[in-house]
Amino acid sequence: MNEEEFEELRQRLQVETTQKQTLQLQYNELKRTIEEVEKTQDGSDLFQLSGQILIKKGKAEILKDLKEKSEIIDFRLKSSSKSIEELTGKLQSMQSDSKKVQ
């Protein structure tokens, strides 16, 4: 086992785990926002942040945007989970190979 390769995989796993946590926070926030928007009455004044300004938009348009973002983040979460599983498997394999050699 190459110690350098092992350390590189461990660092990649740490970065991927941190990114997944960040994505999960964003996903949870989007879900809460969607729930709040869905509770509002049709025709209510709603605003969406775009850069540094707020833009008045309809409920349906805001929900569409939020749900699209949610789907993208959900896809990225699944991809991240798969990467974490693969990296974890490689690290475990390297560790078990290392123990066999000793």
C-alpha positions in Angstrom: 0.0 0.0 0.0 1.3 3.4 -0.9 1.0 5.7 2.1 0.7 8.8 -0.1 -2.1 7.3 -2.1 -3.9 6.3 1.1 -3.6 9.8 2.5 -4.8 11.3 -0.8 -7.9 9.1 -0.7 -8.6 10.0 3.0 -8.4 13.7 2.1 -10.7 13.3 -0.9 -13.2 11.4 1.4 -13.0 14.3 3.9 -13.7 16.9 1.2 -16.5 14.9 -0.3 -18.1 14.4 3.1 -17.9 18.2 3.8 -19.5 18.9 0.4 -22.3 16.5 1.1 -23.0 18.1 4.4 -23.2 21.5 2.8 -25.5 20.2 0.1 -27.7 18.5 2.7 -28.1 21.8 4.5 -29.0 23.6 1.3 -31.5 20.8 0.4 -33.2 21.0 3.8 -33.4 24.8 3.6 -35.0 24.6 0.1 -37.5 22.0 1.4 -38.5 24.3 4.2 -38.8 27.3 1.8 -41.0 25.2 -0.6 -43.3 24.3 2.3 -43.6 28.0 3.3 -44.3 29.1 -0.2 -46.9 26.4 -0.6 -48.7 27.7 2.5 -49.1 31.2 1.1 -52.4 32.1 -0.6 -52.5 32.4 -4.3 -52.1 36.0 -5.4 -50.0 36.9 -2.3 -47.0 39.2 -3.0 -43.9 37.0 -3.0 -40.4 38.1 -3.8 -37.4 36.1 -4.8 -33.8 37.1 -4.3 -31.8 37.5 -7.5 -28.3 38.6 -6.9 -28.6 41.7 -4.6 -32.2 42.6 -5.4 -35.6 41.2 -4.7 -37.9 40.5 -7.6 -41.7 40.2 -7.3 -42.8 36.8 -8.8 -45.9 34.6 -8.8 -46.2 31.7 -6.4 -46.1 29.2 -9.2 -43.0 30.6 -10.8 -41.2 30.7 -7.4 -42.2 27.1 -6.6 -41.0 25.9 -10.0 -37.6 27.6 -9.5 -37.3 26.1 -6.0 -38.3 22.6 -7.0 -35.8 22.7 -9.9 -33.0 23.7 -7.5 -34.1 21.0 -5.1 -34.0 18.4 -7.8 -30.5 19.5 -8.8 -29.2 19.4 -5.2 -30.9 16.0 -4.7 -29.1 14.6 -7.7 -25.8 16.0 -6.4 -26.4 14.5 -3.0 -26.9 11.1 -4.5 -23.8 11.5 -6.6 -21.9 12.6 -3.5 -23.1 9.6 -1.5 -22.0 7.3 -4.3 -18.5 8.9 -4.3 -18.3 8.6 -0.5 -19.2 4.9 -0.7 -16.5 4.3 -3.4 -13.8 6.2 -1.5 -14.7 4.4 1.7 -14.5 1.0 0.0 -11.1 1.8 -1.5 -9.8 2.9 1.8 -11.1 -0.2 3.6 -9.6 -2.4 0.9 -6.3 -0.6 1.2 -6.4 -1.1 5.0 -7.2 -4.8 4.8 -4.4 -5.3 2.1 -2.0 -3.5 4.5 -3.0 -5.8 7.3 -2.5 -8.9 5.1 1.0 -7.8 4.2 2.0 -7.3 7.9 
